[in-house]
Amino acid sequence: MASWETDIWSRLRNARKSALLQYEATIQERNFLVTEIVAEIASSYYDLVALDLQIEILDRNIELQKNALEVVKLKKLAARGTELGVQRFQGEVLKNQGRRFSLEQQRIIVENRINFLVGRFPQPVARNPGPSWPRSPTWWPPACPRICWRTAPT
């Protein structure tokens, strides 16, 4: 009995080639999966930064509305305003405070999604300390025409 066999119909060669191609396919699938996870983490991170900016803007608006509420209360005390104006401003302040809590919940959800994708327990996600609000540049080169800074992204 012989332990070898003649590869007349290229069966052994084709099996080896098939195994090699399957191995390369699994490597490509792994690379695709890693790319998808990184893309999801990046997308979630930018969602998180956008939520931070929304919360910051909402905090500024709430502060302004509280100041306006005090002004309306003083006007009412001076008989220059009505209770309706006071209640409308109180309603706006409370509505925006409720919206802020909703944004905080969304921020926690996005942080948890990032933590899940990274493979760690829920915890706050560190962010790069950058400008908190997109600002226009304070200096433009002298050769830049006016159209350049009017159409430039901020």
SEDRENNU-877761 format. One line per 10 residues: number of its first residue (from 1); for each residue x, y, z of C-alpha. Coordinates in pm, 1 decimal, decimal comma. Layout:
REM SEDRENNU-877761
NUM	X:Y:Z ~ ...
//
This chain:
REM SEDRENNU-877761
1	0,0:0,0:0,0 ~ 144,1:333,5:-105,1 ~ 116,2:644,4:111,9 ~ 145,2:879,3:-178,1 ~ -80,6:957,9:-464,5 ~ -24,8:1105,8:-808,0 ~ -193,0:1445,9:-845,9 ~ -333,3:1379,0:-1189,9 ~ -632,8:1610,7:-1175,7 ~ -459,7:1882,3:-963,2
11	-678,9:1799,6:-668,5 ~ -404,5:1853,6:-410,1 ~ -279,3:2171,3:-575,2 ~ -631,6:2312,8:-589,4 ~ -697,2:2224,0:-224,7 ~ -379,3:2405,4:-119,3 ~ -471,2:2708,2:-330,4 ~ -823,7:2708,2:-186,2 ~ -691,8:2698,6:170,2 ~ -456,1:2988,0:98,2
21	-736,8:3197,9:-53,6 ~ -965,7:3124,7:242,0 ~ -689,4:3234,7:479,3 ~ -639,9:3560,0:285,8 ~ -1016,7:3617,9:286,7 ~ -1031,5:3587,3:665,6 ~ -745,7:3839,0:695,3 ~ -936,8:4081,6:472,0 ~ -1256,1:4027,7:674,2 ~ -1064,7:4106,0:992,4
31	-920,4:4423,0:839,0 ~ -1268,7:4526,0:725,8 ~ -1408,3:4468,9:1074,2 ~ -1130,2:4673,2:1236,3 ~ -1191,7:4955,4:986,7 ~ -1564,9:4950,9:1061,8 ~ -1503,9:4967,0:1437,7 ~ -1258,1:5255,8:1401,7 ~ -1503,7:5442,0:1176,6 ~ -1785,0:5391,4:1428,6
41	-1564,1:5514,6:1713,9 ~ -1466,5:5823,7:1514,4 ~ -1826,3:5897,2:1418,6 ~ -1939,5:5857,2:1779,6 ~ -1657,6:6082,1:1899,8 ~ -1764,4:6361,2:1665,1 ~ -2125,5:6311,6:1776,1 ~ -2000,2:6352,3:2132,9 ~ -1815,7:6675,0:2050,4 ~ -2127,3:6807,8:1873,3
51	-2337,8:6729,1:2180,7 ~ -2083,0:6910,3:2398,7 ~ -2114,9:7219,1:2180,0 ~ -2494,9:7200,4:2185,4 ~ -2491,3:7179,1:2564,6 ~ -2251,0:7472,3:2586,8 ~ -2470,8:7685,6:2361,5 ~ -2779,9:7583,4:2554,9 ~ -2609,3:7678,5:2883,4 ~ -2538,5:8024,3:2743,1
61	-2899,1:8058,8:2628,2 ~ -3032,9:7948,4:2965,8 ~ -2812,8:8205,1:3138,4 ~ -2934,7:8478,7:2905,4 ~ -3295,5:8374,5:2955,7 ~ -3253,9:8377,8:3333,4 ~ -3122,1:8732,3:3310,3 ~ -3413,1:8828,7:3087,7 ~ -3651,7:8664,2:3336,2 ~ -3512,7:8883,2:3613,5
71	-3562,4:9190,5:3395,4 ~ -3923,1:9090,9:3322,0 ~ -3985,1:9030,2:3693,7 ~ -3848,5:9375,3:3773,5 ~ -4067,8:9527,2:3501,3 ~ -4367,8:9353,4:3654,2 ~ -4279,9:9492,8:3996,3 ~ -4254,9:9838,5:3841,6 ~ -4598,9:9788,7:3681,8 ~ -4446,6:9788,4:3331,6
81	-4510,7:9419,9:3261,4 ~ -4762,1:9146,2:3327,9 ~ -4755,3:8806,0:3492,3 ~ -4801,0:8653,0:3147,1 ~ -4457,9:8778,1:3039,0 ~ -4299,1:8638,8:3354,4 ~ -4461,5:8299,7:3305,1 ~ -4359,3:8287,7:2938,7 ~ -3993,8:8348,6:3029,3 ~ -4012,9:8093,7:3311,3
91	-4157,9:7843,8:3064,8 ~ -3872,6:7907,2:2819,3 ~ -3610,8:7866,2:3090,3 ~ -3766,2:7541,5:3211,6 ~ -3807,1:7410,4:2855,8 ~ -3439,9:7471,9:2780,4 ~ -3331,8:7318,0:3111,4 ~ -3531,7:7006,8:3019,6 ~ -3369,8:7003,8:2676,2 ~ -3029,1:7027,4:2843,5
101	-3103,6:6715,8:3051,0 ~ -3208,2:6536,5:2732,1 ~ -2878,5:6632,9:2567,4 ~ -2690,3:6513,8:2876,7 ~ -2862,2:6175,7:2844,7 ~ -2768,4:6157,4:2476,8 ~ -2409,2:6241,3:2567,7 ~ -2399,6:5955,4:2820,3 ~ -2545,2:5717,2:2559,5 ~ -2277,1:5814,7:2307,0
111	-2002,4:5783,7:2570,9 ~ -2129,2:5435,3:2657,9 ~ -2131,0:5340,4:2287,9 ~ -1768,6:5452,5:2254,8 ~ -1671,9:5263,0:2570,5 ~ -1845,0:4950,1:2439,9 ~ -1664,2:4972,0:2105,7 ~ -1330,7:5025,3:2279,4 ~ -1401,9:4736,0:2515,6 ~ -1404,6:4906,0:2853,4
121	-1653,2:4974,3:3128,9 ~ -1868,9:5289,9:3109,0 ~ -1669,0:5596,4:3199,6 ~ -1635,7:5953,5:3075,8 ~ -1460,6:5983,4:2740,2 ~ -1163,3:6219,5:2732,7 ~ -1181,6:6496,6:2475,4 ~ -916,0:6719,0:2328,9 ~ -930,1:7062,4:2488,7 ~ -979,8:7284,8:2188,0
131	-1175,3:7597,1:2117,5 ~ -1519,0:7548,4:2260,6 ~ -1684,9:7743,4:1984,4 ~ -1580,4:7768,4:1620,0 ~ -1432,4:8109,7:1580,5 ~ -1330,0:8296,5:1272,4 ~ -957,5:8354,3:1238,3 ~ -829,5:8675,7:1391,1 ~ -559,6:8723,3:1130,2 ~ -555,9:8677,8:754,1
141	-254,0:8713,1:529,2 ~ -245,6:9051,0:351,0 ~ -258,8:8881,4:10,5 ~ -591,5:8714,4:88,4 ~ -876,5:8903,7:-80,8 ~ -1202,8:8975,7:96,3 ~ -1377,1:8697,3:-89,2 ~ -1132,4:8455,0:71,2 ~ -1244,1:8521,1:427,0 ~ -1610,7:8559,3:335,6
151	-1626,5:8208,1:191,4 ~ -1374,5:8040,5:420,8 ~ -1509,2:7776,1:658,2 ~ -1505,3:7869,8:1024,0
//
